[in-house]
Amino acid sequence: MAALVAATVALTFGCTIEPAATRADAIGSWESQSGGRMEFYDDGRFVATNIALNNLCSKEDDAFEHQRISGTGTWELTEVPDEGPGTSIVFDAKDSSVRNCLIWSVFTGIEPLSEMQLRHQYGDPERYRRTTKTPSR
């Protein structure tokens, strides 16, 4: 009965019940249709190529002037407030117009944990899909 009530509430309010995430769910390569690529390694390293800029990371007056960046950093599995399981990424940008910053991603997708979105303070999140499992190093 409790499961039926939970399912009815989820359908009524348009919510989905997110499964618990593990580090293995994030580890691997993820790509967006915009040409961005994120790689999460088992040892906590993070590598990004051509990802959408989080406007809080910009040193420029116009935070949207440099919208795509590459760099490295570290990551950990976390629960993003009010959004569910995801990652927090401490980003070390290689571009001098971008400062080191914290970026969030959230697991989403029709299939549980099949998609990841980079969360930004403004604008729509960029959607990434897993392309491969990355070997641990």
Solvent accessible surface area in square Angstrom, and as a share of the most:
residue,aa,sasa,rsa
1,M,179,0.80
2,A,82,0.64
3,A,80,0.62
4,L,116,0.58
5,V,78,0.45
6,A,45,0.35
7,A,47,0.37
8,T,71,0.41
9,V,73,0.42
10,A,16,0.13
11,L,151,0.75
12,T,95,0.55
13,F,146,0.61
14,G,68,0.65
15,C,77,0.46
16,T,108,0.63
17,I,131,0.67
18,E,66,0.30
19,P,50,0.31
20,A,96,0.74
21,A,21,0.16
22,T,77,0.45
23,R,86,0.31
24,A,57,0.44
25,D,34,0.18
26,A,0,0.00
27,I,20,0.10
28,G,0,0.00
29,S,3,0.02
30,W,0,0.00
31,E,69,0.31
32,S,15,0.09
33,Q,195,0.87
34,S,68,0.44
35,G,47,0.45
36,G,1,0.01
37,R,76,0.28
38,M,0,0.00
39,E,31,0.14
40,F,0,0.00
41,Y,9,0.03
42,D,64,0.33
43,D,78,0.41
44,G,13,0.12
45,R,84,0.31
46,F,1,0.00
47,V,44,0.25
48,A,2,0.02
49,T,67,0.39
50,N,53,0.27
51,I,0,0.00
52,A,18,0.14
53,L,12,0.06
54,N,6,0.03
55,N,17,0.09
56,L,102,0.51
57,C,0,0.00
58,S,5,0.03
59,K,117,0.50
60,E,63,0.28
61,D,159,0.82
62,D,78,0.41
63,A,24,0.18
64,F,93,0.39
65,E,103,0.46
66,H,58,0.26
67,Q,97,0.43
68,R,85,0.31
69,I,8,0.04
70,S,47,0.31
71,G,1,0.01
72,T,49,0.29
73,G,15,0.14
74,T,76,0.44
75,W,12,0.04
76,E,103,0.46
77,L,51,0.25
78,T,38,0.22
79,E,114,0.51
80,V,10,0.06
81,P,95,0.60
82,D,153,0.79
83,E,72,0.32
84,G,13,0.13
85,P,10,0.07
86,G,0,0.00
87,T,0,0.00
88,S,12,0.08
89,I,0,0.00
90,V,88,0.51
91,F,0,0.00
92,D,73,0.38
93,A,15,0.12
94,K,150,0.64
95,D,54,0.28
96,S,102,0.66
97,S,14,0.09
98,V,6,0.04
99,R,112,0.41
100,N,96,0.49
101,C,19,0.12
102,L,82,0.41
103,I,2,0.01
104,W,77,0.27
105,S,0,0.00
106,V,5,0.03
107,F,2,0.01
108,T,31,0.18
109,G,35,0.33
110,I,172,0.87
111,E,121,0.54
112,P,94,0.59
113,L,26,0.13
114,S,24,0.16
115,E,17,0.08
116,M,0,0.00
117,Q,12,0.05
118,L,0,0.00
119,R,69,0.25
120,H,35,0.16
121,Q,95,0.42
122,Y,126,0.48
123,G,68,0.65
124,D,131,0.68
125,P,35,0.22
126,E,19,0.08
127,R,135,0.49
128,Y,0,0.00
129,R,125,0.45
130,R,70,0.25
131,T,66,0.38
132,T,75,0.43
133,K,128,0.54
134,T,13,0.07
135,P,96,0.60
136,S,72,0.46
137,R,178,0.65
